[in-house]
Each structure stands twice: as structure tokens, then as C-alpha cells.
Amino acid sequence: MGRMAAECAHLQGRFEAFHDVLFEQQDSLGLKAWTKFAEESGVPDRRALEACINKGDRDPKVEQGIAFGNRIDARGTPTILLNGWMLAAPPSLAQLRESVRAIRDGKPPFPGAKP
């Protein structure tokens, strides 16, 4: 449902703001209505967002994202892929730089990464 809510926010030009609010309030996921997150992220038409979420038709982009996540065995959001490697956790900027260096040297990019 969250993927659909994000796509519906995108249709109103507020995907990034919606994403940022969800990321900042991860502890509220499942406890707060999507429309409340939408209000906090500046989605202009909450009724249109709610209708979009509830219409039951999934957007092809959402379906493609779900299929891709299933194909790579994604376990959550965010799932970080780096040159084909799935990282166990989102890296810091310093860790990301080190991971790129490791890949250039032919090594695993991050402890716990799996090819």
C-alpha cells in the first residue's frame, strides 16, 4: 500500500516530499493514515490521493518495482544495490566511498554484502 501511496503522491508532484516524510517517520508506518503523511508532505489533493490509493488498480511502475524487488530478494526499503552487490544495510557516505574502492579492487563492497 505504501508503494501505491508514493506513486499517487508522485501523480501530484509530491513524491520526494512524501518519501522524505515517510523516511523521517518510519516508526509511524502502519500507525498513521497515508493521507496524514500526504498532508504533512504537501500533497495538494488528499481526496484524489485517497481515491488513487483505493482504486485497486496498481500502476505498472509499482508492479514493475514489486516484481524487481521479488526477483532480487529485496528484504526491505531501502534495498541498496552497488554494481550488482546487495548491501546488508544502507551505507554512510564514507562507507559508500570505501565500497566503491573495494569493488574497483575486485573485493566485496561491504561486510555482509552478497552477490
N, C-alpha and C positions, 0 to 999 in steps of 0.2 A: 504494500500500500504506500509506503514511503517513496518508492521509486516513482509511482504514478503521481503522487502529490508533487514531487520535484518536477516532473515533466509538465504537469499542469501549471505550476508556478512559472516554468520556462515559457509557456504559451503567453503569459502576461509580462514577459520580460524581466522576471524577478528570480531566475534560477540561482544566480550566485548569492544573492542576499538570502534566499530561502536556505540554500546549502549552508551558508555561514551560521545562520540561526540554529539549524539542526545540529551542526558540529559543536557549537558553543553550549548547546543544551542537551547533549546526548543522554544525560541522566533523566531527562523528561520524556524521552521517546517511549511511546506506549502509555504514557500517563496524561499527556496533553493532546488535545484535538489538533489535527493537521491545520484546520482553519485558524487556530490560535497562533501556530507557528507562522502561518501565512500573513496574518495581521502584523505580527512583530517584524516580518521581513518586508513589509510594504507592498504586498500583493494587492493591487487596487480593487479587484472584484472578488471578494470572498465567496459570494454565491456562485459565481462562474467556476471558481476553483473547486468548490464542493461538488457542483454538478459534473465537472470534468472527472473528478476522482470517482464519483459514484456511477458514472455511465456504464461501467462494466467492460467497456472495450479498452483493451490495452493498446497503447501506442506501439507501433512497430519498433521504435527505438528502444522502448522499455523491454519488449520481448527479446530483441537482439542482445541487450545488455544482460538480461537474465540467462539467456542461452550461453553467452560467452562466459559468464561467471560460473555456470554449471560445468562448462567444458574445462575450465582451468581449475576447478575445485576450489573456488574462492570461498573463504570461511567467514567473511565479514566485510565491513566497509570501514575504512578504505582497504582495498587489496592493492598492494604495491608490486608492480612488475618492473624489473630492471633488466633489459636485454634478455628477456626470456626467463629470468630468475624471479621467483615469488619470494618476497621478503616476509619474514615472520611477523614483523611489526613495522609501522611507519618510522622511517629513519629521521634523525635530525639532519640539518644541512651538512654538518661535519661528517656524519655517518654516510650520507649520500655521496659526498665527495670521495670518501675513502672507498665506498663500494664501487664507484666508477673506476678508481685507480686499480682496485683489485681485479675487476673484470678485464681491464686493459692488460693486466699481468697474467691473465688466464686462471685466476683464482676465483673461488666463490665470493660473491659481493658482500655478504653479511652473515655473521654467525646465525645459523638456523635456517638459512635460505635453502630452498630445494629447487632443483632444475625443473 
